[in-house]
Amino acid sequence: MTAEEIQQAIGRLRKEQGLSKYKVMQDGIFTSCNAVTRFETGVQTARFKTVERYLDYLGYKLEVVPK
């Protein structure tokens, strides 16, 4: 899975939970709705810490496991 695909999947998780981009921004995960859009579309490749923080906010965790 590419970074862009991971970011897009996280966007789908947000939508499944019925959370708006505005709510995510209000809760301090991102500084603007545009930043949420750039993240979820993969336009801007996110740092690992950002991915981890956003997943935690949505109730998930990123785990690396052996093949």
C-alpha positions as CSV (number, residue, x, y, z in Angstrom):
1,M,0.0,0.0,0.0
2,T,1.4,3.4,-0.9
3,A,1.3,6.4,1.4
4,E,-1.4,8.0,-0.8
5,E,-3.6,4.8,-0.6
6,I,-3.2,4.8,3.2
7,Q,-4.2,8.5,3.4
8,Q,-7.2,7.8,1.2
9,A,-8.3,4.9,3.3
10,I,-8.1,7.1,6.4
11,G,-10.4,9.5,4.6
12,R,-12.9,6.7,4.0
13,L,-12.8,5.8,7.7
14,R,-13.6,9.4,8.7
15,K,-16.6,9.4,6.3
16,E,-17.8,6.0,7.6
17,Q,-17.8,7.5,11.1
18,G,-19.9,10.4,9.9
19,L,-17.2,13.0,10.8
20,S,-16.9,16.2,8.8
21,K,-13.6,17.7,7.8
22,Y,-14.7,20.7,9.8
23,K,-15.1,18.5,13.0
24,V,-11.7,17.0,12.5
25,M,-10.2,20.5,12.2
26,Q,-12.1,21.7,15.2
27,D,-10.7,18.9,17.3
28,G,-7.2,20.0,16.5
29,I,-6.1,17.2,14.2
30,F,-5.4,19.6,11.3
31,T,-5.2,23.4,11.1
32,S,-7.8,23.8,8.3
33,C,-10.3,21.8,6.3
34,N,-8.0,22.3,3.3
35,A,-5.3,20.5,5.2
36,V,-7.7,17.6,5.8
37,T,-8.4,17.5,2.1
38,R,-4.7,17.6,1.1
39,F,-4.0,14.7,3.5
40,E,-7.0,12.5,2.5
41,T,-6.4,12.9,-1.2
42,G,-2.7,12.2,-0.9
43,V,-1.8,15.6,-2.5
44,Q,0.5,16.2,0.4
45,T,2.4,13.2,1.7
46,A,1.9,13.0,5.5
47,R,4.5,12.4,8.1
48,F,4.2,9.1,10.0
49,K,3.3,11.0,13.2
50,T,0.4,12.7,11.5
51,V,-1.0,9.4,10.1
52,E,-0.6,7.9,13.6
53,R,-2.4,10.8,15.3
54,Y,-5.3,10.8,12.8
55,L,-5.8,7.1,13.1
56,D,-5.8,7.3,16.9
57,Y,-8.4,10.1,16.7
58,L,-10.6,7.7,14.6
59,G,-10.0,4.9,17.0
60,Y,-7.5,2.9,15.0
61,K,-3.8,2.2,15.2
62,L,-1.2,1.5,12.6
63,E,0.7,-1.7,13.1
64,V,3.7,-3.1,11.3
65,V,3.9,-6.8,11.3
66,P,6.2,-9.4,9.6
67,K,5.1,-10.9,6.3
